[in-house]
Amino acid sequence: MPHARQYLTQPPTREQTDQLPGDTVLEFGTPWCGHCQRAQPCIAQALRGRAEVTHLKVEDGPGRPLGRSYGVKLWPTLIFLHDGQETARLVRPQDAHAITEALGW
């Protein structure tokens, strides 16, 4: 799955993310967040050509239970999952290299 450009209108539940097979990147943020906007090119670069990785952009904020269940406090926060289990986390990534390292490539 390529880099997701849009935030999900209906994010998954925590139970659903815990069941995701394979490698997944959960990206928590908002479309209006400047930090989130600046991170998009490096996220896209890191995920380019990685069709085996699922990328889910989750709009976060008060009252959004998925972000709270992961303890997200700053945007963007990338949570890396393998078979639904967290393997790494990056807050406000600055370059594609940090993202590819978190994915274990």
C-alpha positions as CSV (number, residue, x, y, z in Angstrom):
1,M,0.0,0.0,0.0
2,P,1.5,3.4,-1.0
3,H,1.8,6.4,1.2
4,A,-1.7,7.4,2.3
5,R,-2.5,11.0,1.3
6,Q,-5.8,11.4,3.1
7,Y,-6.8,10.9,6.8
8,L,-9.3,8.1,7.4
9,T,-12.8,9.3,7.7
10,Q,-13.5,6.3,10.0
11,P,-10.4,5.2,11.8
12,P,-10.0,1.6,13.0
13,T,-10.6,0.6,16.6
14,R,-7.7,-0.4,18.9
15,E,-9.0,-4.0,18.7
16,Q,-8.8,-3.8,14.9
17,T,-5.3,-2.4,14.9
18,D,-4.2,-5.1,17.3
19,Q,-5.3,-7.7,14.7
20,L,-3.6,-6.1,11.6
21,P,-1.4,-8.6,9.8
22,G,2.1,-7.8,8.6
23,D,3.8,-4.4,8.8
24,T,1.7,-1.3,9.4
25,V,2.5,2.4,10.0
26,L,-0.1,4.3,12.0
27,E,0.3,8.0,11.4
28,F,-1.5,10.2,13.9
29,G,-1.9,13.9,13.2
30,T,-4.2,16.4,11.5
31,P,-4.4,17.9,8.1
32,W,-3.9,21.5,9.5
33,C,-0.8,20.6,11.6
34,G,2.3,22.3,10.3
35,H,4.6,19.5,11.7
36,C,2.4,16.9,10.0
37,Q,2.6,18.7,6.7
38,R,6.4,19.1,6.9
39,A,6.7,15.3,7.6
40,Q,4.8,14.2,4.5
41,P,7.7,14.2,2.0
42,C,9.9,12.1,4.2
43,I,7.1,9.7,5.0
44,A,6.3,9.3,1.3
45,Q,9.9,8.8,0.5
46,A,10.4,6.1,3.2
47,L,7.3,4.2,2.0
48,R,7.9,4.5,-1.7
49,G,8.1,1.0,-3.2
50,R,7.0,-0.7,0.0
51,A,3.7,-2.1,-1.1
52,E,3.8,-4.7,1.7
53,V,3.5,-2.0,4.3
54,T,0.0,-0.7,5.2
55,H,0.0,3.0,6.0
56,L,-3.0,4.4,7.9
57,K,-3.3,8.1,8.5
58,V,-5.5,8.7,11.6
59,E,-6.8,12.1,12.4
60,D,-6.2,12.7,16.1
61,G,-7.4,15.1,18.7
62,P,-9.4,15.3,21.9
63,G,-12.0,12.6,22.2
64,R,-10.3,10.4,19.6
65,P,-9.9,7.0,21.3
66,L,-7.3,5.4,19.1
67,G,-4.7,8.0,19.7
68,R,-5.4,8.0,23.4
69,S,-5.0,4.2,23.5
70,Y,-1.5,4.6,22.1
71,G,-0.6,7.5,24.3
72,V,-0.1,10.0,21.4
73,K,0.7,13.5,22.7
74,L,2.5,15.2,19.7
75,W,1.8,15.2,16.0
76,P,2.8,13.6,13.8
77,T,3.4,10.4,15.7
78,L,4.2,7.3,13.7
79,I,3.6,3.9,15.4
80,F,5.1,0.9,13.7
81,L,3.3,-2.4,14.1
82,H,4.2,-5.9,13.1
83,D,1.2,-8.3,13.3
84,G,-0.6,-5.7,15.5
85,Q,2.2,-5.3,18.0
86,E,4.1,-2.1,18.4
87,T,7.7,-2.4,17.3
88,A,8.8,1.2,17.2
89,R,7.6,4.8,17.5
90,L,8.7,8.1,16.0
91,V,7.5,11.5,17.0
92,R,7.9,14.3,14.5
93,P,10.3,12.5,12.1
94,Q,12.7,14.7,10.4
95,D,14.0,12.4,7.6
96,A,13.1,9.3,5.7
97,H,16.1,7.4,7.1
98,A,14.7,7.4,10.6
99,I,11.4,6.0,9.3
100,T,13.2,3.2,7.3
101,E,15.3,2.3,10.3
102,A,12.1,2.1,12.5
103,L,10.7,-0.3,9.9
104,G,13.8,-2.4,10.2
105,W,15.1,-2.0,6.6
